[in-house]
């Protein structure tokens, strides 16, 4: 586990420009395009990075976290929890939550580095603030409202107060929020405004003033002490996405490469909105798209057309940033598994490993030339998965499918995880309710 000094060094590495002589005030820009680094949990830049942890151990943890995420998604849908004050009342942050990506930025003046969990399933940015009771003892400094010259709490009569999750009023006439999670934990604090600071790839700085966020003074005392809050990318009115317009995009490279440094999040009208597009629907705080078919190579899988007909709470496909794996409804998965088996069973030795279809072999060597798998979404938008997105190397001589049957959590629910989104720029345009995806090297999109 990383030491406190090591984590402090990582924060300085992530935010080197804050030590420069040029002040933030001098470089503040009213930008319509803000770029933030996305740091994978197992990246060398991550405070979670453990050089002693094997790839197998990392993958096993990621698989368990994906299964937990799916269970919470299904529980949320089945419990019929509704919106309150324009926000989903209960969000999904299990006590054993394993963040896949952390959003790197800074807040306040003087700036305090933040590493928050990227979450497309909630609509509030909150960070831990001093004083903090029953809070995680994060290793870096907390944002202290009394010490930041750019902090201001919102009054009860602010138009966003009752749009916040659990928005209410305290005895100081401050707007307070209460973000509850399915596992019973809460983030409670004051709704306020603060300056957000983002560092560009060339070392320059963009600062966005007066961002509405949750200054958390109580958050359930998570055992995890390394993330500083949650970066909600939902479509609620308090979301930073809504505050900057209606667009955001993220680009994910090779998740398995701990040295890959070009994963990033772009907020605002300058988000990269290119590529295929498909209709996007927001239901109960989650982003849904319509799957119309699956192909392996040039072969379109034969699946009952009713499998793609979305009914209320059924046959939905969630595009998610909180799970690594992709989960398919039972009949869709069965068709894909059968086709993959027909191609590989006579070449590699198949076996089952904790409900995953696995083979003896190497992804890079034994799957060379294996046909791509294409998910066909509405309006002829295709998401293409190569072997690195469809399989993962479980051990030195075992490879397993990164697509799993969603049995036990509702046979009709499907979730497109981040492994399927590797090598893509995923762009959300909430004014048009469109999702765009473009296959690209993320390095080409970095300024």
N, C-alpha and C positions, 0 to 999 in steps of 0.2 A: 504493500500500500504506500502511496506517495506520502512523504513527510510534509509537515507544515512549511518548512523552508523550501522544499522542492516545489510545492504548489505556489508559493509566493514568487519563486523564480519563473514559473510558467506564466503567471499573471503579468509579470514584467515583460516576458517575451511576447505575449499577446498584445500588450499595450505599450510598446516602447516609446511611442511619440508623446506620451504624457509626461515624460521626463525632459522633453525638449524645451528650449528656452522660449519658443513661440507659444503664446498663451492660446487657450481654447477660444477665448473671446475674439481674438484676432482672426481665427480661422473658421468661425461659425458661419454656416451657410444655411439659408432657408431652402433646403434641397427637396426636390420631388423624387429623388432616387437615393435611397440609403442602402448601403451594402454592409452586411454583418457577416463575420466569419461563422461558419457552422463547424463545430468541433465534434467529431465522432467520439463516443465514449472511450474507445480503445486506441485513440490517436495518441501519438507521443506528446501532443500539445494538451492533452486532457488531464485533469487532476485525478482521474480514475485510472490512468495508465499504470500498469504493473508489469515491469519487464520480466518478472518471474512467472507470470501467468502464461500458460501455453495457449496456442490457437484453439486447441480442442476445448480447453476450459472456457475460453471466451465464447466459443460457439454454443457450448452446452448452456451457459448462462443466458445467452441471447435467445436460444430456443425456448427455454422456460419462461423468459420474460414475454416472448411473443404469445405463448399460450395463455399467460395470465392476462395480457392485454385483450385477447379475443374474448376471454371469459367476461371481462368487465364490459366490453362493448355489447356483448349479448345481454348481460344483466341489465344494462342501461336501457336497451330497447325493450326488453320484456317487462320491465317494471313500469313502463308507461309514464316515466317522469316527464313533466312538461316544462315549457319555458315560463320563467317568472321574471318580469321586468326586462324583457328582451334578452334574457340570458338563460342558458340551460342551468337549472339549479344545482344539479349534481354532475360533476365532471369525473374524469377517470384518472386518478393518480393513486394506484395501490400503494400500500405501505412498503412493499418490496419493489417499488417501481424502478426499473433500470432504464434511464434515459438513453436514447440512441444518439441524439444530437443535442448539443448545447449551443445556444446563441451567445456569441461573445460581443460585448459592448461595454459602455461605462455610463454611470449616472451621476449627476450632481456637479457642483463646483465648490471645492475641488472634486475631481472625478473619482468615483469608486468603481473598480472593475466588477463586472457581473458575468456570471455564467449560468444562464437560465435554460430550463428544459423547453425545447421547441415542441409546441402542442397545437395541432390544427383542430383539436376537439374542445377548446375553451376560448373565451373571448376577453380575457383580461391579462394584462401584463402586471405581475406583482413580484416584488422583491422583499427580502427581509430588511427591516428597519430597526434602528435603535430608538428607544429601549425595546427589547424583545423578550417576552416571557413565554415559556413552554415552546421555545423555538430550537431549531437545530443549531448546534454550535459550529457555524460555518468557519472555515479556516482563514478566510480573508476578512477584511474589515466590513462592518455593516454600514449601509447608508444611514447617516445621522441627520435627520431633518434640521436639527438645531445648528449644525455645522455647514450646511449647504446654502449658499447664497441664492440658489435658483429654485429652491423648494417652496411650494405653497399648497396648503391644504384647501380642499373645496368645501364650500359651505353647503348646508342642507338644501338651499334653494337653487343650487346649480342644476341645469337641465339634465346633466348626466347622472345625478345622484341616484335617482330611482330607476335608472337603467342598469346600474351595476348589480351584480349578483348579491342578493340580500341587502340592497341599498337601504340605509336607514340614517337616523340622526342621533348624535350623542349630545351630552350636556353642554359641550363647548360649541354647539351649532356646527360641528364638522360632519361631513358626510362619511359614514362608515360602511364597509362592505363585509360580506361573509360569503366566501367561496367554499362550498361544501363538496366533499368528495365521497364516492360510493362507499369507501371503506370507513367512513365516519370521521376522518380527519378534516380539518378546516384551515383555511387561511383567513385571518380576521385582521382588519386594520383600517386605515384612513384612506379615502380616495383623495388623491392629490395630483399636482402637476410637478414635473421635474424636467430637467434637461437631459436628453439622451445623446451620447457621444459615440460616433462610429469612426473607425480608422480605415482609410482606404489603403489599397495595396501599395501605393506610392509613398505611404507615410503621412499623407495629409489627413486632416480631420474634418468630418462633418458633424455639426451639433444641431440637434433638433430641440427647440425650446418648448416648454409648456405642454409636454406629453402627459395625458391623463393615465395614471397607473395606481395600483394598490400598494400602499406602504404598509407592509405586513408587520404587526406587532405580536402576532400569535399564529403559528402555523402547524401545530400538531406534533412538534418534536420528532421529525423524521430521523431514523437512524442514520440515513445518508446525510453526511455533513458537507458535501462538496458542491452541490448546486445551490444557487442563491435565490431562486424563484422559478416562476413559470412564465414563458413567453407565449401567450395565447394568440393564435392566428385565425380564430373563428370570425364570423361575420357580424357579431354583436356590435352595438354602437360604441362601447368602450374599448374595443379592440384597436390596436395600433394600425391594423389594416384599414379600418374604417376611418380613423383619424387622419390618415394620409391619403385617403381617396377610396379606392376599391380594388387595388391590385397588389399582388405579391408573387414572387417566384422563388424557388429554391432549386439548386443544382447539386446533385449527388454523384460523386465519382465512385471509385472502388472502395467499398466499405471495408474490405478485408485488408487494405493497405494502411498500416498505422502511420506512414509517412506522407500520405496524400494530404495536401494543404489547400486545395482549391474548392472544397465544399463551401457554399455560401447561400445567404438569404438576401433577397432584394425586396425592398418595400417601396411602394409609391408608384406613380404613373410611369416611372422609368423602368419598371420591372420588364424582364425579357418575355414579351408576349408573342411567341412565334411557334410555328410547327402545326401539327394536327390539332384540331379542336373538337371537343365533344361537350354536349350540354351537361351542366353542373347543377345539382339540386342540393339545397341545404335543408336537412331534416333533423330536428332535435340536436342541433349544434354540430352535425357531422356532414362531410362532403360526400355526396353520392353521384355515381355515374352509371350509365346503362351499358352492360355487357351484352353483345349480340352474337358472339361466336368465338371459337378458339381454333387455331390452326397449328399443326405441327409440320413445319416445312410448307409444302404446297397443299397439304391435305387438310381440308376442313373437317373437324370432328363432327360426327353425327350425334347430336344431342336433341332431346325433345324440345321443341320450340317453346313449350310452357316453362322451361327452365330459365328462359330469359325474360319472362313477362313479370315485371315487378308489381306486386300487390302491396297493400298496406302492411308495412313492417316486415314484408317478406321479399325474398329474391332481390335484395338490395346489394349493391357493390359499393363498399366504402373505400375511398382513397385515403390512406392513413399514414401519418408520420411517426406513429408510436409503436409500430411492430416491424420487425425485420422480415418475417415470413409473409408469404401470401397464403391465404386460406380460401378455398373454393367450396361452394355448395356441393353437397354430396354427389349429385348426378354429374356436375361439371368435372369435379375431381376424378370421378371414376372413369370418365371418357378419356381424360388426359393421361391418367395412370396406365390404362390399358394400351394406349398408343405408344407411350414411352416403353412399356414392357415389351411390346412387339418388336421394338427396335433394339433394345439392349439385352433382353433376357438370354438371347443366344450368343451374346458376345461377352458380357460380364456376368459375374455371379450375383444374383439378386438375393436380398434378405431383408427382413423387417427389423428396425431398431427403434423401439419406443414409438410405434405407429408411423415412423417415417420409412418410405421406400428407399432402400440403400443398395449400393453395389460395391463390390471389391474393385477398386481402381482409382485413377487420378483424374480430376477434372481437366487439368491442362493437357494431359497426354491421351487418356483413353476416350475423351469426348471431343477430340479434335475433329472438326467436320460434322459434328452432330447438328441436325437441323434446328433452326430457331423456332421458338414457340411464340405465336402472336395472339394477343388478346384484341379482339375486334370490338370497339366501342361504337356507340351511336354516331351517325354522320361520318362514317368511314374513317374514324380515328384509330390508328393501330399502335399498340404498345408492344414492342418486339423484345423478347427475352432471349439472350444468348445463353450459352452453357453456364457462364459465371453467375448469371442471375437466376437460372433455373435450378442449379445444383450448388452445394457447398461441400468443401473438403472436411469431413467430420474427423478423420484421423489421416495419418500418412498414406494409408492404403484403402480408405473407405470414403465414398462420396454418397451424399444423400440428396433427395429432392428438397428444394427450398419452398415447395408448394405442398400444402397439407390439406387434408379433408377437414372441414369445419364441423365434423360430427360431434355431438354432445353439446353444441352451442347453437342449435337451430340449423337444420339441414339446408336451409335456403339462404343463409347469410354468407356473403363473400367479402374478403378484405384484401385489398392490394397493398402489400407492405413495401418497405424501402428497398429490399433486395431487388424487387421487380422494377424499381424506379432508378436503379443505378445507371449511370451514364446518360441520364436525362435531365433536362431542365423542365421542371414542372411549374406551370404558370397559372394562377387563379385570377380570373377577371370577374369580380362579383357584380360589376355593373351590367355585364352581359350574361352572367351566369354561365360562363364557359371555362373549361379546363383545357389548357394547351400543353402538349408535351413534344419536346424536340430532342432527338438523340444528338448529343454533342459532348465534347470534352469541356468540362467546366472551366478549365484554365483559359479557354478562349473567351469566356464571358467576364473574366476578372479585369477590372480597369487597370 
